């Protein structure tokens, strides 16, 4: 037996957890991120100070930010290494809830250890305690229940053992992984118990490949054998299964094109002849054109979010759907013929059956033509800039914003041309990180890479503020690679505190900040649906009392320079090229403040997105948007 505090036992247990995948074994828990407060410092803090073993302690600057770092770290490690996150009670714990939801939606393991109020209730109400008058057993940490895959409260020291074993069960489950919350009352953290030594022995959690059932493979293969124009949707499950090469060989062998979701991007090579690129609302014309005409959709490792399926309107109603997923829940989507299995094993299994039957799709020149059309569009997007005859791609919005912004900043840069230039100049194996706004659309369409796992886009929750924290998480996972955070000005203002942590850890990240004076993506959305220019651009309040005064000039480079970051401000292509080249030479984190003209992002390409448009309005534009919504709903699948 080992007599120790609950917190000491927790640290010792975490230090002895390992995972094994395809015969490769590695330590699972790298360390613990924390922002110490009164609820955690004397319990878990003492344990980490006096006996953390091989765990590394990281100091966060914002609880949500540090948890995003940890989630990105896990994703870049293909879910086989994690950093736990601990916080104090109250606001510290509440700050991590957004990150918990982000991890759970994206099926990324995230272990959260928020402190809690006293189990004895003796000092209630303790500092930062939220008292629920109808139940004193409820605390801030109960809010985690809605956004975690597993939740537990360790109200007695001996409960730690079952709580942590279940935590590891969920964190290492390919189908059920996500956020796990183990709530730690601050008095229980310091209480002692005789823990059995076997609890602390090295424990190897085997991440096994789920073998497909033969009858499910046969049923799915039969659907594919009847297909003339099938399309594969490559989702995040392909990445985590490390099945990219298997999928490429499968598609090439049977003449089947494939398209990528945000999570699936760079699981396969961008240059592969059957790779159409991004699909759906943020997809390109090549993938969406083929998707609309496909008679069978084979979704591998995708949960078919509304952006992937264009709110269930992209695929024809008569098109049959086949799914491969470790999650039975996701495999059932779109009324699919399902294969509940590991992506790589299912691809090999389907390939064996199709090969035996001599299958080949009916595509002749369609895939090559679709790709050629998109390449022509890419050339335009990559080269155009401001001129007297310039016409913004976006159909919505007040075009007067463009010359106003140009007058304020002196910039002539379009967002799409900047994205193309960045891709051309940064290292081929660099990791691109993003999350929200208009950049995910530009990047899913325009970003290419033949270096696997070089695209870390959080778009399941589209969480603003993930970008910079996510870049640090990727850098901690792969310190030898350059990492670039693609960040809008709105996201930067929302959460950039872990930029300071990157300096503290001597882990260089590069922030490419696209400043267009506002939430440009939502500005386009509101105005394209008839809503006025309401609270989406960064403007002063005018004399009429509206937020429609002049644009607010912000020097983001000056802001970051105060932290000790190497910064640049660019307004033309020559300055951008110089900044990108010089940033490669730096040893500290960098930030390039790129002033990009509003309304110059990509848009459309045949995909519709269902948003809640008002069904009645005095505004004719709103009524028109409502009519358009009804027309698209008539074409969309009902479930």
C-alpha positions, -999 to +999 in steps of 0.1 A: +000+000+000+011+036-006-001+062+019-004+096+001-028+124-008-053+121-036-034+146-057-001+128-052-018+096-063-032+113-093+002+126-104+019+092-099-009+074-118-007+098-148+031+094-150+027+057-156+001+056-184+012+044-219-005+037-252+003+012-279-008+014-315+003-010-342+030-023-319+045+011-311+044+021-275+048+056-260+041+075-229+006+089-230+006+119-207+034+144-215+026+168-187+001+191-171-009+227-181-020+248-151-029+282-139-027+279-102-054+293-080-064+287-044-084+256-053-055+237-069-022+251-057-020+235-023-033+201-034-023+192-070+003+220-069+020+204-039+020+170-056+036+184-088+061+203-068+074+173-048+070+143-070+059+148-106+082+121-120+085+124-158+056+149-162+064+184-173+045+214-159+034+241-183+022+275-172-009+287-191-020+323-195-057+317-200-075+284-191-093+282-224-061+289-243-040+263-225-067+237-230-067+245-268-029+240-267-034+206-252-061+196-277-040+206-306-010+187-291-031+156-290-044+161-325-009+166-340+001+134-322-028+116-339-044+112-304-016+092-289-001+117-265-018+142-243-012+171-220-037+173-191-050+207-179-058+218-143-075+249-131-088+264-099-125+265-091-151+290-104-139+312-133-108+291-139-128+259-143-155+277-164-129+290-188-120+255-199-156+245-208-154+260-243-122+240-250-139+209-236-167+213-261-142+219-289-123+187-282-154+166-278-169+177-311-136+170-329-131+136-312-098+147-297-087+135-262-085+162-236-081+155-199-093+183-177-087+185-139-107+214-125-106+220-088-140+220-070-156+234-039-150+216-005-165+181-003-172+187+034-189+220+027-175+233+060-162+267+047-191+272+022-194+295+004-157+294-003-141+320-026-154+317-062-180+292-052-212+293-072-241+284-048-271+268-065-300+274-041-320+243-051-290+219-048-257+225-029-243+195-047-242+214-080-211+235-087-195+252-117-180+219-128-214+203-134-215+225-165-189+202-180-214+173-182-229+186-214-196+189-233-176+159-221-175+123-230-169+113-194-174+133-162-167+124-126-162+140-092-138+125-068-156+132-035-135+107-016-098+097-021-106+061-029-129+072-058-099+084-077-090+049-089-122+041-107-125+076-120-090+076-136-093+042-151-126+052-167-109+085-178-082+065-196-108+042-211-125+071-228-094+090-238-080+061-256-112+050-273-111+057-311-149+060-312-157+078-279-127+100-273-132+136-264-130+158-233-129+140-199-135+160-167-123+147-134-135+172-108-113+176-077-127+191-045-099+211-030-101+194+004-101+159-011-069+168-031-050+169+002-067+140+020-047+108+024-055+072+016-037+038+014-037+033-023-028-002-036+005-003-054-010-020-084-028+012-092+005+029-100+020+001-121+028+009-157-004+005-176-005+002-214-037+011-231-039-006-265-055+014-292-067-014-314-081-013-349-118-023-350-121-052-375-150-049-400-177-075-399-177-095-431-214-091-436-211-053-433-182-053-458-202-074-483-233-051-480-212-020-485-192-035-514-225-045-532-236-008-532-202+002-546-203-025-573-235-010-586-220+025-587-210+043-619-200+076-603-189+070-567-172+096-546-152+090-514-153+116-486-120+115-467-126+125-430-106+128-399-109+091-392-086+085-422-059+106-405-062+090-371-061+055-387-031+066-407-050+053-437-041+080-463-018+058-484-044+030-483-071+053-495-050+067-523-042+032-536-079+022-533-091+052-553-064+049-580-070+011-583-108+015-589-109+050-605-128+066-577-122+103-569-120+115-533-127+148-516-115+160-482-132+174-451-114+199-429-103+172-405-093+148-433-071+173-452-035+162-456-042+126-446-037+122-483-014+140-508-029+171-524-012+162-557-028+128-560-046+126-593-079+114-578-078+141-550-105+167-557-097+188-526-121+203-501-158+195-503-190+212-491-197+248-480-160+255-478-152+232-507-141+240-542-159+237-575-142+204-585-152+184-555-187+199-553-195+194-590-185+157-588-204+154-554-236+167-569-235+141-597-223+111-577-246+081-574-228+067-543-211+086-515-186+066-495-178+086-463-148+073-445-141+087-410-164+116-413-194+127-392-210+145-422-213+179-406-235+205-423-205+221-439-194+188-455-229+179-468-239+215-475-268+210-450-277+177-467-282+194-501-250+186-519-256+149-526-285+140-548-315+125-530-311+093-551-274+089-542-268+061-518-245+066-489-220+041-474-201+050-442-170+036-426-165+048-390-153+035-356-183+054-341-215+036-346-234+069-340-216+086-369-218+055-391-256+056-390-258+091-405-277+099-437-294+066-436-262+049-447-252+014-453-226+012-425-193-005-418-183+000-381-146-004-384-111+011-385-107+031-417-076+013-430-089-022-424-122-014-440-105+001-471-084-030-475-115-052-470-136-033-495-107-033-519-104-071-518-140-076-527-141-049-554-108-063-568-122-098-569-152-086-589-130-066-613-147-033-605-139+000-621-159+032-619-176+048-650-156+080-649-139+089-682-127+126-683-150+141-657-125+141-628-097+156-649-120+182-663-133+192-628-097+195-615-087+216-645-116+240-639-106+245-603-069+250-612-080+278-635-100+294-607-070+290-584-048+310-608-072+339-607-076+338-569-038+337-565-030+366-588-057+393-586-051+425-566-067+459-563-072+479-594-097+504-609-116+475-625-115+453-594-146+435-584-147+417-551-157+380-552-182+383-524-216+393-536-228+406-502-218+437-483-211+474-487-184+477-513-175+512-499-157+494-471-130+484-495-118+519-505-123+531-469-101+503-456-075+509-483-074+546-475-069+538-438-042+512-442-027+518-476-031+482-485-038+467-519-037+430-508-065+406-514-069+377-489-068+349-515-036+363-531-020+364-497-030+328-489-015+317-523+017+336-517+021+322-482+017+286-494+043+293-521+070+307-497+068+288-464+083+253-460+065+224-476+064+205-444+051+235-423+020+229-402-010+252-410-033+259-381-067+276-383-102+276-369-128+303-377-140+331-399-134+332-437-099+316-436-111+280-432-129+283-465-099+298-483-076+272-467-097+242-474-100+253-510-065+267-517-041+251-493-021+222-507+005+200-492+022+166-500+034+164-464+009+144-444-006+158-412+005+194-420-030+209-417-045+214-382-079+230-387-104+231-359-137+234-377-159+210-359-167+237-333-153+266-353-139+280-321-125+315-325-093+318-304-081+282-312-056+294-338-026+307-318-031+282-290-034+255-316-002+266-332+017+262-299+002+228-294+014+217-328+048+231-321+051+213-288+041+181-306+066+186-335+092+211-324+114+206-355+087+219-379+077+255-386+041+262-375+019+289-389-013+302-372-037+315-398-057+340-377-082+367-384-082+400-364-114+389-347-099+357-334-067+374-324-087+399-302-106+371-287-077+349-275-040+353-281-025+349-246-006+317-254+016+337-277+034+347-245+036+310-235+053+303-268+080+328-258+082+313-223+087+278-237+111+289-264+088+273-290+087+295-321+054+299-338+044+322-366+012+341-365-002+353-399-028+378-388-053+387-415-067+421-405-098+432-424-113+453-397-140+429-384-158+396-385-157+396-423-172+361-427-203+369-406-206+403-422-210+385-456-235+361-441-257+387-425-258+409-455-263+381-481-294+372-461-308+407-460-296+418-426-280+452-424-243+460-416-249+452-380-220+449-354-197+428-376-172+455-387-149+472-362-163+507-363-167+536-339-202+544-327-215+573-348-236+603-338-268+584-346-259+559-319-250+530-343-217+512-348-214+526-383-188+553-377-153+551-392-132+519-391-110+515-360-073+514-369-054+487-349-017+482-350-015+445-341+023+444-348+029+470-321+007+450-297+027+418-302+060+435-302+053+445-266+054+408-257+088+403-273+075+388-305+093+397-338+067+416-358+060+429-393+033+451-408+026+445-445+003+462-470+017+450-503+030+418-518+067+429-517+065+436-480+047+402-474+075+383-493+102+401-473+084+394-440+079+357-447+115+352-457+128+371-427+105+354-403+121+320-412+154+333-398+140+342-364+143+321-333+115+337-314+078+337-323+068+360-351+036+379-361+030+394-395+002+419-394-013+416-429-038+443-439-061+425-463-090+442-482-124+432-469-146+411-492-117+394-510-121+358-497-134+329-516-171+321-517-197+297-530-189+270-556-223+254-556-228+246-519-256+260-498-256+265-460-288+263-440-291+292-414-321+304-396-335+330-419-365+350-407-397+337-423-413+371-423-398+406-425-405+441-437-372+439-455-375+426-491-340+413-491-348+391-460-379+378-477-359+369-508-334+351-486-362+332-470-376+321-504-341+309-514-339+289-482-372+272-489-360+263-525-328+247-512-347+228-484-369+213-511-338+198-527-321+187-494-324+154-477-348+154-448-325+135-424 
